[in-house]
Amino acid sequence: MKDKGLGLREAIEQEIAATPERAISFRRYMELCLYHPFFGYYMRPEEKIGREGDFYTSASIGSLLAETIAEWIVKEPFWDAGSADGIRIVEWGGGSGKLAQQLLDALQTTAPELYARLDYISVEASGYHRELQSAALAAHAKRLRFLTAEAWYGAGPWDNTLVLSNELPDAFPVHRIAVRDGRWVEKLVSWDEQRDKPAETERPLSDEAVLAYINEEQLPCREGQQFEVNLAASDWMRSVAAALGQGAVLTIDYGDVGEELYAPHRMNGTLLCYRKHLASDTPLQHPGEQDMTAHVNFGALIRAGERGGLGQAELMTQKQFLVRNGLLQRLQSHDARDPFSPEARRNRAIRQLLLTDQMSELFKVLIQKKEPSS
């Protein structure tokens, strides 16, 4: 079997060599690194989340996020109360299946009648992750099915449906642009023949979709500043919204609105890589062997949802979402002499979700709703 890192390097080098200018967009490079069908980071059969992986998610520190989502589902139903049809949760990019397992466990316990009507659909591109999800959700196998993105879009419009994602849009491939001498340039990836590795180059920006994004977002033409343009996230949200007949979209991720993302203190943009729990801004190193992410522009997601027919939107920090939906009520009394008791560990997890910068303020929750058409 080929070395996986070498296989991706060869694929990148060959694609670069096949272009007239011997360079590909950073978006295409990131897409290859993360989603190449054989060698991409998310497609490889290796652990990515948790202590043995490269990063943690909120679901990694316990079931509290899932329990809070379950509380929100019961308190603010997304389905038509008068409908006899089933209820659907569609999780997009569920990874290991841990959040789905925790959510279904919570609904089975706290809302058994709802659980009995539930159809849990996983839209997951990675075969490895589909296997992990099947194993994690074995106890809920009757509730679970898998669909491709194309099949889910094609089967719409979907009623009584919640589209759920946790840390998905941040991993969509992005264009990288910058201001040089008062003009917009796009960052490309070429191949350094002498060093035999990817290299960065630039060209005047000509992509019409990116230029339209700059105008709509009113990006500041600040000399030397770099930006990420996540057209894929907006396209995804618009497509999801269009396929939704009636229901809601719940998007959990880290990011902000444009005013914050494009502020002067973000001269280098927001793109980061994660490898063995170490963060770096070196995307050309370790292709296919590290996670690559950029902060989500929630303002752009809201506008994309509106174009797809989502008429209501509410953006809040993850901390606000957790507190509003009863997380503090989950604190438990315990014997302070035993810091390792289940109650003490659970209370520490609550504090971690609410007090750490990464999990409380940086992460946002976007709720968008769609009423049935008249």
Secondary structure by P-SEA (a helix, b strand, c coil): cccaaaaaaaaaaaaaaacccccccaaaaaaaacccccccccccccccccccccccccccccaaaaaaaaaaaaacccccccccbbbbbbbcccccaaaaaaaaaaaaaccaaaaaabbbbbbcccaaaaaaaaaaaccccccbbbbcaaaaaaacccccbbbbbcccccccbbbbbbbcccbbbbbbbbbcccccbbbbbbcccccaaaaaaaaaacccccccbbbbbcaaaaaaaaaaaaaccbbbbbbbbbbbcccccccccccccbbbbbcccccccccccccccbbbbcccaaaaaaaaaaaacccbbbbbcaaaaaaaaccccccccccccccccaaaaaaaaaaaacccccccccbbbbbbbbcccc
